[in-house]
Amino acid sequence: MTGPDRDPPEVVTVGESMVVLSPAAGMPLEAADRLAVAVGGAESNVAVALAGLGHRTAWVSRVGADPFGRLVVRRVAAAGVDVRPVTVDQRASTGLYLKDPGPDGTDVHYYRAGSAASRLTPAVLADARLAGARLLHLSGITPALSPSCRALVERAVTTRPLAGALVSFDVNHRPRLWPAGRAAPVLHRVADRADVVFVGLDEARRLWGSGDPAAVRRLLPGPDLVVVKDAAVGATALPRAGAASFVPTLRVPVREPVGAGDAFAAGFLSALLRGAGVDAGLRLGHLTAARVLAVAGDTAPPADRGHLDTLAALPEADWSALDPADVLAGDDGGSGR
C-alpha cells in the first residue's frame, strides 16, 4: 500500500486542520478590509515541522469537498507531508478559524461545528499505509470535536492500532471547545495511557489543579515521559524513573504565540526519534518554538537541522547567552537537513 517509491512514515499525526483568516499584524478583525489566508491545526503543524526537520510524516484527517479543503491539503502536502490518508467528505465542510489581534494578545474565533474532520472515526487508523510508523501523535483538541473523534483518540491509546508505534499526546486543552470540568477526566484518561505527554502548566492547573511539574508527574504515572511547559519560564521533562530535566525558555522576540507549542513538540519528538536524549529534546523544542514565535503564522519556514542540532549541543553558558539572531538563522528552503 505504500507504493514502490514511498517508504512508510516515521510519524503519523491525526487531527483537524482548518483554513485560517487573519488581518494585518496588530489590526483588530473588525477593522480589517483584507484577510490573509493560511492553514492551521495542531497535528498538521507538528507534521509540517517534523517534515522540515527531515522526518517522513503522514497526516490523517478529513476535509470538505470545497476550495478550503483543497487549499488545506495542498499546503500541508507542499511542506513535505504525506496527505494520502486524508479523506474528502462530500457532505460536510472544512473548518475555519479567524484570528483577532488585540492589545492583550490574539483571540480566535472557530467555525468548525459539524466540520468534515469532526466525522473522523477510529477506522482511519486501520489504513495499511500507516503500518511501520514509529510514532503516532495526537492532541486533546480531537476528542473535543465529536463522540467519534473521542473514540478515535481513546482507541489509539488503548488498543494501539499502529503496532509498535510510540504514542505522543499533547493535552492542548481548548476551553472554547469544551470546559475544563468536562474535558478534565477525558484528557487525564488519554494522557495517562500515552507514552509521551506534553502539557502546559497552565493547562494542568486549570484541568487538574496541579501546581508544579512534579505534581503533574504524580497525577500521570502511566507515561514513560511527561513534558511540562511553563511558557516563558522553561520546560521540564520528567521520566517515569530518574531525575527530571529542566531547560529555560530562550529569550526571543514574540510576534505571535499560536503554533509555538506544536513546534516545541515537533522539536522534542525529532530528538526522541533520533535518540538524542531528553536534554537535547528540550533544547530542540525551544529552538523550533522560538522560530514560530517570530512569525505571524502557525508554522515557520523549515530550518537546517544541522544548525539547530549544533545550537542544541552548546555548552550551558553559551546556550544561556544564545543570540536570538542565531536562533532564527539557518533557513534551508525545506530540506530539513
Contacts in CASP RR format, 6 or more apart in sequence:
PFRMAT RR
TARGET T0000
AUTHOR 0000-0000-0000
METHOD contacts of the structure
MODEL  1
MTGPDRDPPEVVTVGESMVVLSPAAGMPLEAADRLAVAVGGAESNVAVAL
AGLGHRTAWVSRVGADPFGRLVVRRVAAAGVDVRPVTVDQRASTGLYLKD
PGPDGTDVHYYRAGSAASRLTPAVLADARLAGARLLHLSGITPALSPSCR
ALVERAVTTRPLAGALVSFDVNHRPRLWPAGRAAPVLHRVADRADVVFVG
LDEARRLWGSGDPAAVRRLLPGPDLVVVKDAAVGATALPRAGAASFVPTL
RVPVREPVGAGDAFAAGFLSALLRGAGVDAGLRLGHLTAARVLAVAGDTA
PPADRGHLDTLAALPEADWSALDPADVLAGDDGGSGR
1 127 0 8 1.000
1 128 0 8 1.000
1 129 0 8 1.000
1 131 0 8 1.000
2 8 0 8 1.000
2 129 0 8 1.000
6 82 0 8 1.000
7 56 0 8 1.000
8 56 0 8 1.000
8 129 0 8 1.000
8 130 0 8 1.000
8 131 0 8 1.000
8 132 0 8 1.000
8 133 0 8 1.000
9 56 0 8 1.000
9 57 0 8 1.000
9 58 0 8 1.000
9 82 0 8 1.000
9 129 0 8 1.000
9 130 0 8 1.000
9 132 0 8 1.000
9 133 0 8 1.000
10 50 0 8 1.000
10 55 0 8 1.000
10 56 0 8 1.000
10 57 0 8 1.000
10 133 0 8 1.000
10 134 0 8 1.000
10 135 0 8 1.000
10 273 0 8 1.000
11 46 0 8 1.000
11 47 0 8 1.000
11 50 0 8 1.000
11 55 0 8 1.000
11 56 0 8 1.000
11 57 0 8 1.000
11 58 0 8 1.000
11 133 0 8 1.000
11 134 0 8 1.000
11 135 0 8 1.000
11 136 0 8 1.000
11 137 0 8 1.000
11 269 0 8 1.000
11 273 0 8 1.000
12 57 0 8 1.000
12 58 0 8 1.000
12 59 0 8 1.000
12 60 0 8 1.000
12 85 0 8 1.000
12 130 0 8 1.000
12 133 0 8 1.000
12 135 0 8 1.000
12 136 0 8 1.000
12 137 0 8 1.000
12 162 0 8 1.000
12 165 0 8 1.000
13 43 0 8 1.000
13 44 0 8 1.000
13 46 0 8 1.000
13 47 0 8 1.000
13 57 0 8 1.000
13 58 0 8 1.000
13 59 0 8 1.000
13 60 0 8 1.000
13 136 0 8 1.000
13 137 0 8 1.000
13 138 0 8 1.000
14 43 0 8 1.000
14 59 0 8 1.000
14 60 0 8 1.000
14 61 0 8 1.000
14 120 0 8 1.000
14 124 0 8 1.000
14 125 0 8 1.000
14 136 0 8 1.000
14 137 0 8 1.000
14 138 0 8 1.000
14 142 0 8 1.000
14 152 0 8 1.000
14 153 0 8 1.000
14 156 0 8 1.000
15 41 0 8 1.000
15 42 0 8 1.000
15 43 0 8 1.000
15 44 0 8 1.000
15 59 0 8 1.000
15 60 0 8 1.000
15 61 0 8 1.000
15 117 0 8 1.000
15 120 0 8 1.000
15 138 0 8 1.000
15 139 0 8 1.000
15 141 0 8 1.000
15 142 0 8 1.000
15 149 0 8 1.000
16 41 0 8 1.000
16 43 0 8 1.000
16 61 0 8 1.000
16 62 0 8 1.000
16 95 0 8 1.000
16 112 0 8 1.000
16 115 0 8 1.000
16 117 0 8 1.000
16 118 0 8 1.000
16 120 0 8 1.000
16 141 0 8 1.000
16 142 0 8 1.000
16 145 0 8 1.000
17 39 0 8 1.000
17 40 0 8 1.000
17 41 0 8 1.000
17 43 0 8 1.000
17 44 0 8 1.000
17 59 0 8 1.000
17 61 0 8 1.000
17 63 0 8 1.000
17 72 0 8 1.000
17 76 0 8 1.000
17 117 0 8 1.000
18 39 0 8 1.000
18 40 0 8 1.000
18 41 0 8 1.000
18 68 0 8 1.000
18 72 0 8 1.000
18 94 0 8 1.000
18 95 0 8 1.000
18 96 0 8 1.000
18 97 0 8 1.000
18 110 0 8 1.000
18 112 0 8 1.000
18 115 0 8 1.000
19 37 0 8 1.000
19 38 0 8 1.000
19 39 0 8 1.000
19 40 0 8 1.000
19 68 0 8 1.000
19 69 0 8 1.000
19 71 0 8 1.000
19 72 0 8 1.000
19 94 0 8 1.000
19 95 0 8 1.000
19 96 0 8 1.000
19 97 0 8 1.000
20 37 0 8 1.000
20 38 0 8 1.000
20 39 0 8 1.000
20 40 0 8 1.000
20 96 0 8 1.000
20 97 0 8 1.000
20 98 0 8 1.000
20 99 0 8 1.000
20 297 0 8 1.000
20 298 0 8 1.000
21 35 0 8 1.000
21 36 0 8 1.000
21 37 0 8 1.000
21 38 0 8 1.000
21 96 0 8 1.000
21 97 0 8 1.000
21 98 0 8 1.000
21 99 0 8 1.000
22 35 0 8 1.000
22 36 0 8 1.000
22 38 0 8 1.000
22 98 0 8 1.000
22 99 0 8 1.000
22 101 0 8 1.000
22 296 0 8 1.000
22 297 0 8 1.000
23 29 0 8 1.000
23 31 0 8 1.000
23 32 0 8 1.000
23 34 0 8 1.000
23 35 0 8 1.000
23 36 0 8 1.000
23 99 0 8 1.000
23 100 0 8 1.000
23 101 0 8 1.000
24 32 0 8 1.000
24 34 0 8 1.000
24 36 0 8 1.000
25 101 0 8 1.000
25 255 0 8 1.000
25 256 0 8 1.000
25 296 0 8 1.000
26 101 0 8 1.000
26 102 0 8 1.000
27 101 0 8 1.000
28 100 0 8 1.000
28 101 0 8 1.000
28 102 0 8 1.000
29 98 0 8 1.000
29 99 0 8 1.000
29 100 0 8 1.000
29 101 0 8 1.000
29 109 0 8 1.000
30 100 0 8 1.000
35 98 0 8 1.000
36 296 0 8 1.000
37 71 0 8 1.000
38 75 0 8 1.000
38 297 0 8 1.000
38 298 0 8 1.000
39 71 0 8 1.000
39 72 0 8 1.000
39 75 0 8 1.000
39 76 0 8 1.000
39 298 0 8 1.000
40 97 0 8 1.000
40 298 0 8 1.000
40 299 0 8 1.000
41 141 0 8 1.000
41 262 0 8 1.000
41 298 0 8 1.000
42 139 0 8 1.000
42 141 0 8 1.000
42 170 0 8 1.000
42 172 0 8 1.000
42 259 0 8 1.000
42 262 0 8 1.000
43 59 0 8 1.000
43 61 0 8 1.000
43 137 0 8 1.000
43 138 0 8 1.000
43 139 0 8 1.000
43 141 0 8 1.000
43 142 0 8 1.000
44 59 0 8 1.000
44 61 0 8 1.000
44 72 0 8 1.000
44 76 0 8 1.000
44 81 0 8 1.000
45 259 0 8 1.000
45 262 0 8 1.000
45 263 0 8 1.000
45 266 0 8 1.000
45 298 0 8 1.000
45 299 0 8 1.000
46 137 0 8 1.000
46 170 0 8 1.000
46 262 0 8 1.000
46 265 0 8 1.000
46 266 0 8 1.000
46 269 0 8 1.000
47 57 0 8 1.000
47 58 0 8 1.000
47 59 0 8 1.000
47 76 0 8 1.000
47 79 0 8 1.000
47 81 0 8 1.000
47 137 0 8 1.000
48 57 0 8 1.000
48 76 0 8 1.000
48 79 0 8 1.000
48 80 0 8 1.000
48 81 0 8 1.000
48 299 0 8 1.000
49 262 0 8 1.000
49 263 0 8 1.000
49 266 0 8 1.000
49 267 0 8 1.000
49 288 0 8 1.000
49 299 0 8 1.000
49 300 0 8 1.000
50 57 0 8 1.000
50 266 0 8 1.000
50 267 0 8 1.000
50 269 0 8 1.000
50 270 0 8 1.000
51 57 0 8 1.000
51 79 0 8 1.000
51 80 0 8 1.000
51 81 0 8 1.000
51 302 0 8 1.000
52 79 0 8 1.000
52 80 0 8 1.000
52 302 0 8 1.000
52 303 0 8 1.000
52 305 0 8 1.000
52 334 0 8 1.000
52 335 0 8 1.000
52 336 0 8 1.000
53 266 0 8 1.000
53 267 0 8 1.000
53 270 0 8 1.000
53 288 0 8 1.000
53 302 0 8 1.000
53 303 0 8 1.000
53 305 0 8 1.000
53 308 0 8 1.000
53 336 0 8 1.000
54 270 0 8 1.000
54 305 0 8 1.000
54 335 0 8 1.000
54 336 0 8 1.000
54 337 0 8 1.000
55 270 0 8 1.000
55 273 0 8 1.000
56 82 0 8 1.000
57 80 0 8 1.000
57 81 0 8 1.000
57 82 0 8 1.000
58 81 0 8 1.000
58 82 0 8 1.000
58 83 0 8 1.000
58 84 0 8 1.000
58 85 0 8 1.000
58 129 0 8 1.000
58 130 0 8 1.000
58 133 0 8 1.000
59 76 0 8 1.000
59 81 0 8 1.000
59 82 0 8 1.000
59 83 0 8 1.000
59 85 0 8 1.000
59 86 0 8 1.000
60 85 0 8 1.000
60 86 0 8 1.000
60 120 0 8 1.000
60 124 0 8 1.000
60 125 0 8 1.000
60 127 0 8 1.000
60 130 0 8 1.000
61 85 0 8 1.000
61 86 0 8 1.000
61 87 0 8 1.000
61 117 0 8 1.000
61 120 0 8 1.000
62 86 0 8 1.000
62 87 0 8 1.000
62 88 0 8 1.000
62 89 0 8 1.000
62 92 0 8 1.000
62 116 0 8 1.000
62 117 0 8 1.000
62 119 0 8 1.000
62 120 0 8 1.000
62 124 0 8 1.000
63 69 0 8 1.000
63 70 0 8 1.000
63 72 0 8 1.000
63 73 0 8 1.000
63 86 0 8 1.000
63 87 0 8 1.000
63 88 0 8 1.000
63 89 0 8 1.000
63 94 0 8 1.000
63 116 0 8 1.000
63 117 0 8 1.000
64 88 0 8 1.000
64 89 0 8 1.000
64 90 0 8 1.000
64 92 0 8 1.000
64 93 0 8 1.000
64 94 0 8 1.000
64 115 0 8 1.000
64 116 0 8 1.000
65 88 0 8 1.000
65 89 0 8 1.000
65 90 0 8 1.000
66 93 0 8 1.000
66 94 0 8 1.000
68 93 0 8 1.000
68 94 0 8 1.000
68 95 0 8 1.000
68 96 0 8 1.000
69 88 0 8 1.000
69 94 0 8 1.000
69 116 0 8 1.000
72 94 0 8 1.000
73 83 0 8 1.000
73 86 0 8 1.000
76 83 0 8 1.000
77 83 0 8 1.000
79 299 0 8 1.000
79 302 0 8 1.000
82 129 0 8 1.000
84 129 0 8 1.000
85 124 0 8 1.000
85 127 0 8 1.000
85 129 0 8 1.000
85 130 0 8 1.000
87 116 0 8 1.000
87 124 0 8 1.000
88 116 0 8 1.000
89 116 0 8 1.000
89 119 0 8 1.000
92 114 0 8 1.000
92 115 0 8 1.000
92 116 0 8 1.000
92 118 0 8 1.000
92 119 0 8 1.000
93 114 0 8 1.000
93 115 0 8 1.000
93 116 0 8 1.000
94 115 0 8 1.000
94 116 0 8 1.000
94 117 0 8 1.000
95 111 0 8 1.000
95 112 0 8 1.000
95 115 0 8 1.000
95 116 0 8 1.000
95 117 0 8 1.000
96 110 0 8 1.000
96 111 0 8 1.000
96 112 0 8 1.000
97 108 0 8 1.000
97 109 0 8 1.000
97 110 0 8 1.000
97 111 0 8 1.000
97 112 0 8 1.000
98 108 0 8 1.000
98 109 0 8 1.000
98 111 0 8 1.000
99 106 0 8 1.000
99 107 0 8 1.000
99 108 0 8 1.000
99 258 0 8 1.000
100 106 0 8 1.000
100 107 0 8 1.000
100 108 0 8 1.000
100 109 0 8 1.000
101 107 0 8 1.000
101 256 0 8 1.000
106 256 0 8 1.000
106 257 0 8 1.000
106 258 0 8 1.000
108 176 0 8 1.000
108 258 0 8 1.000
110 176 0 8 1.000
110 177 0 8 1.000
112 118 0 8 1.000
112 145 0 8 1.000
114 146 0 8 1.000
115 145 0 8 1.000
117 145 0 8 1.000
117 149 0 8 1.000
118 145 0 8 1.000
118 146 0 8 1.000
118 148 0 8 1.000
118 149 0 8 1.000
119 146 0 8 1.000
119 148 0 8 1.000
120 142 0 8 1.000
120 145 0 8 1.000
120 146 0 8 1.000
120 148 0 8 1.000
120 149 0 8 1.000
120 152 0 8 1.000
121 148 0 8 1.000
121 151 0 8 1.000
121 152 0 8 1.000
122 148 0 8 1.000
122 151 0 8 1.000
122 152 0 8 1.000
122 155 0 8 1.000
122 156 0 8 1.000
122 161 0 8 1.000
124 152 0 8 1.000
125 136 0 8 1.000
125 152 0 8 1.000
125 155 0 8 1.000
125 156 0 8 1.000
125 161 0 8 1.000
125 162 0 8 1.000
126 161 0 8 1.000
130 162 0 8 1.000
131 162 0 8 1.000
131 163 0 8 1.000
132 162 0 8 1.000
132 163 0 8 1.000
132 164 0 8 1.000
132 165 0 8 1.000
133 162 0 8 1.000
133 165 0 8 1.000
134 164 0 8 1.000
134 165 0 8 1.000
134 166 0 8 1.000
134 273 0 8 1.000
135 165 0 8 1.000
135 166 0 8 1.000
135 167 0 8 1.000
135 168 0 8 1.000
135 269 0 8 1.000
135 272 0 8 1.000
135 273 0 8 1.000
136 156 0 8 1.000
136 162 0 8 1.000
136 165 0 8 1.000
136 166 0 8 1.000
136 167 0 8 1.000
136 168 0 8 1.000
137 167 0 8 1.000
137 168 0 8 1.000
137 169 0 8 1.000
137 170 0 8 1.000
137 265 0 8 1.000
137 269 0 8 1.000
138 153 0 8 1.000
138 156 0 8 1.000
138 157 0 8 1.000
138 167 0 8 1.000
138 168 0 8 1.000
138 169 0 8 1.000
138 170 0 8 1.000
138 190 0 8 1.000
138 194 0 8 1.000
139 169 0 8 1.000
139 170 0 8 1.000
139 171 0 8 1.000
139 172 0 8 1.000
140 153 0 8 1.000
140 169 0 8 1.000
140 170 0 8 1.000
140 171 0 8 1.000
140 172 0 8 1.000
140 173 0 8 1.000
140 174 0 8 1.000
140 187 0 8 1.000
140 190 0 8 1.000
141 172 0 8 1.000
141 174 0 8 1.000
141 177 0 8 1.000
142 149 0 8 1.000
142 150 0 8 1.000
142 152 0 8 1.000
142 153 0 8 1.000
143 149 0 8 1.000
143 150 0 8 1.000
143 152 0 8 1.000
143 153 0 8 1.000
143 154 0 8 1.000
143 186 0 8 1.000
143 187 0 8 1.000
143 190 0 8 1.000
144 150 0 8 1.000
144 174 0 8 1.000
144 177 0 8 1.000
144 178 0 8 1.000
144 183 0 8 1.000
145 177 0 8 1.000
150 186 0 8 1.000
153 190 0 8 1.000
154 189 0 8 1.000
154 190 0 8 1.000
155 161 0 8 1.000
156 162 0 8 1.000
156 167 0 8 1.000
157 167 0 8 1.000
157 169 0 8 1.000
157 190 0 8 1.000
157 193 0 8 1.000
157 194 0 8 1.000
158 193 0 8 1.000
160 167 0 8 1.000
166 195 0 8 1.000
166 196 0 8 1.000
166 272 0 8 1.000
167 193 0 8 1.000
167 194 0 8 1.000
167 195 0 8 1.000
167 196 0 8 1.000
168 194 0 8 1.000
168 195 0 8 1.000
168 196 0 8 1.000
168 197 0 8 1.000
168 198 0 8 1.000
168 265 0 8 1.000
168 269 0 8 1.000
169 190 0 8 1.000
169 191 0 8 1.000
169 194 0 8 1.000
169 196 0 8 1.000
169 197 0 8 1.000
169 198 0 8 1.000
170 197 0 8 1.000
170 198 0 8 1.000
170 199 0 8 1.000
170 261 0 8 1.000
170 262 0 8 1.000
170 265 0 8 1.000
171 187 0 8 1.000
171 191 0 8 1.000
171 197 0 8 1.000
171 198 0 8 1.000
171 199 0 8 1.000
171 200 0 8 1.000
171 203 0 8 1.000
171 204 0 8 1.000
171 207 0 8 1.000
172 198 0 8 1.000
172 203 0 8 1.000
173 180 0 8 1.000
173 183 0 8 1.000
173 187 0 8 1.000
173 203 0 8 1.000
173 206 0 8 1.000
173 207 0 8 1.000
175 206 0 8 1.000
180 206 0 8 1.000
180 207 0 8 1.000
181 207 0 8 1.000
183 207 0 8 1.000
184 207 0 8 1.000
184 208 0 8 1.000
187 207 0 8 1.000
188 207 0 8 1.000
188 208 0 8 1.000
188 219 0 8 1.000
188 220 0 8 1.000
191 197 0 8 1.000
191 199 0 8 1.000
191 220 0 8 1.000
191 223 0 8 1.000
192 220 0 8 1.000
192 221 0 8 1.000
192 222 0 8 1.000
192 223 0 8 1.000
193 222 0 8 1.000
194 223 0 8 1.000
195 223 0 8 1.000
195 224 0 8 1.000
195 225 0 8 1.000
196 223 0 8 1.000
196 224 0 8 1.000
196 225 0 8 1.000
196 226 0 8 1.000
196 227 0 8 1.000
196 269 0 8 1.000
196 272 0 8 1.000
197 220 0 8 1.000
197 223 0 8 1.000
197 225 0 8 1.000
197 226 0 8 1.000
197 227 0 8 1.000
198 227 0 8 1.000
198 229 0 8 1.000
198 261 0 8 1.000
198 264 0 8 1.000
198 265 0 8 1.000
198 268 0 8 1.000
199 216 0 8 1.000
199 226 0 8 1.000
199 227 0 8 1.000
199 228 0 8 1.000
199 229 0 8 1.000
200 228 0 8 1.000
200 229 0 8 1.000
200 230 0 8 1.000
200 231 0 8 1.000
201 210 0 8 1.000
201 211 0 8 1.000
201 212 0 8 1.000
201 213 0 8 1.000
201 216 0 8 1.000
201 228 0 8 1.000
201 229 0 8 1.000
201 230 0 8 1.000
201 231 0 8 1.000
202 231 0 8 1.000
204 210 0 8 1.000
204 211 0 8 1.000
204 215 0 8 1.000
204 216 0 8 1.000
204 219 0 8 1.000
204 228 0 8 1.000
205 211 0 8 1.000
208 216 0 8 1.000
208 219 0 8 1.000
209 215 0 8 1.000
210 216 0 8 1.000
210 219 0 8 1.000
213 226 0 8 1.000
213 228 0 8 1.000
213 230 0 8 1.000
213 236 0 8 1.000
213 238 0 8 1.000
213 244 0 8 1.000
214 238 0 8 1.000
214 244 0 8 1.000
216 226 0 8 1.000
216 228 0 8 1.000
216 238 0 8 1.000
217 226 0 8 1.000
217 228 0 8 1.000
217 238 0 8 1.000
217 244 0 8 1.000
220 226 0 8 1.000
221 240 0 8 1.000
222 240 0 8 1.000
223 240 0 8 1.000
224 239 0 8 1.000
224 240 0 8 1.000
225 237 0 8 1.000
225 238 0 8 1.000
225 239 0 8 1.000
225 240 0 8 1.000
225 278 0 8 1.000
226 237 0 8 1.000
226 238 0 8 1.000
227 235 0 8 1.000
227 236 0 8 1.000
227 237 0 8 1.000
227 238 0 8 1.000
227 268 0 8 1.000
227 282 0 8 1.000
228 235 0 8 1.000
228 236 0 8 1.000
228 238 0 8 1.000
229 235 0 8 1.000
229 261 0 8 1.000
229 264 0 8 1.000
230 236 0 8 1.000
230 249 0 8 1.000
231 249 0 8 1.000
232 249 0 8 1.000
233 248 0 8 1.000
233 249 0 8 1.000
234 246 0 8 1.000
234 247 0 8 1.000
234 248 0 8 1.000
234 249 0 8 1.000
234 286 0 8 1.000
235 246 0 8 1.000
235 247 0 8 1.000
235 249 0 8 1.000
235 264 0 8 1.000
235 282 0 8 1.000
235 285 0 8 1.000
235 286 0 8 1.000
236 244 0 8 1.000
236 245 0 8 1.000
236 246 0 8 1.000
237 244 0 8 1.000
237 245 0 8 1.000
237 246 0 8 1.000
237 278 0 8 1.000
237 281 0 8 1.000
237 282 0 8 1.000
238 244 0 8 1.000
239 278 0 8 1.000
245 278 0 8 1.000
245 279 0 8 1.000
245 282 0 8 1.000
246 282 0 8 1.000
247 279 0 8 1.000
247 282 0 8 1.000
247 283 0 8 1.000
247 286 0 8 1.000
248 320 0 8 1.000
249 286 0 8 1.000
250 286 0 8 1.000
250 287 0 8 1.000
250 290 0 8 1.000
250 322 0 8 1.000
250 324 0 8 1.000
250 327 0 8 1.000
251 324 0 8 1.000
252 290 0 8 1.000
252 293 0 8 1.000
252 294 0 8 1.000
252 324 0 8 1.000
252 327 0 8 1.000
252 328 0 8 1.000
253 293 0 8 1.000
253 294 0 8 1.000
253 324 0 8 1.000
254 293 0 8 1.000
254 294 0 8 1.000
255 293 0 8 1.000
255 294 0 8 1.000
255 295 0 8 1.000
255 296 0 8 1.000
256 293 0 8 1.000
256 295 0 8 1.000
256 296 0 8 1.000
256 297 0 8 1.000
257 293 0 8 1.000
258 297 0 8 1.000
258 298 0 8 1.000
259 292 0 8 1.000
259 297 0 8 1.000
259 298 0 8 1.000
259 299 0 8 1.000
260 289 0 8 1.000
260 290 0 8 1.000
260 292 0 8 1.000
260 293 0 8 1.000
261 289 0 8 1.000
261 292 0 8 1.000
262 292 0 8 1.000
262 298 0 8 1.000
262 299 0 8 1.000
263 285 0 8 1.000
263 288 0 8 1.000
263 289 0 8 1.000
263 291 0 8 1.000
263 292 0 8 1.000
263 299 0 8 1.000
263 300 0 8 1.000
264 285 0 8 1.000
264 286 0 8 1.000
264 288 0 8 1.000
264 289 0 8 1.000
265 285 0 8 1.000
266 285 0 8 1.000
266 288 0 8 1.000
267 281 0 8 1.000
267 284 0 8 1.000
267 285 0 8 1.000
267 287 0 8 1.000
267 288 0 8 1.000
268 281 0 8 1.000
268 282 0 8 1.000
268 284 0 8 1.000
268 285 0 8 1.000
270 281 0 8 1.000
270 284 0 8 1.000
270 288 0 8 1.000
270 305 0 8 1.000
271 277 0 8 1.000
271 280 0 8 1.000
271 281 0 8 1.000
271 284 0 8 1.000
271 285 0 8 1.000
271 312 0 8 1.000
272 281 0 8 1.000
276 284 0 8 1.000
276 309 0 8 1.000
276 312 0 8 1.000
280 309 0 8 1.000
280 312 0 8 1.000
280 313 0 8 1.000
281 312 0 8 1.000
283 311 0 8 1.000
283 312 0 8 1.000
283 319 0 8 1.000
284 308 0 8 1.000
284 309 0 8 1.000
284 312 0 8 1.000
287 303 0 8 1.000
287 308 0 8 1.000
287 311 0 8 1.000
287 312 0 8 1.000
287 327 0 8 1.000
288 300 0 8 1.000
288 303 0 8 1.000
288 308 0 8 1.000
290 324 0 8 1.000
290 327 0 8 1.000
290 328 0 8 1.000
291 300 0 8 1.000
291 301 0 8 1.000
291 303 0 8 1.000
291 327 0 8 1.000
291 328 0 8 1.000
292 298 0 8 1.000
292 299 0 8 1.000
292 300 0 8 1.000
294 300 0 8 1.000
294 328 0 8 1.000
295 301 0 8 1.000
301 331 0 8 1.000
301 333 0 8 1.000
301 334 0 8 1.000
302 331 0 8 1.000
302 332 0 8 1.000
302 333 0 8 1.000
302 334 0 8 1.000
302 335 0 8 1.000
302 336 0 8 1.000
303 330 0 8 1.000
303 331 0 8 1.000
303 332 0 8 1.000
303 336 0 8 1.000
304 330 0 8 1.000
304 331 0 8 1.000
304 332 0 8 1.000
304 335 0 8 1.000
304 336 0 8 1.000
304 337 0 8 1.000
305 332 0 8 1.000
305 336 0 8 1.000
305 337 0 8 1.000
306 337 0 8 1.000
307 329 0 8 1.000
307 330 0 8 1.000
307 332 0 8 1.000
311 319 0 8 1.000
311 322 0 8 1.000
311 326 0 8 1.000
311 327 0 8 1.000
314 322 0 8 1.000
END
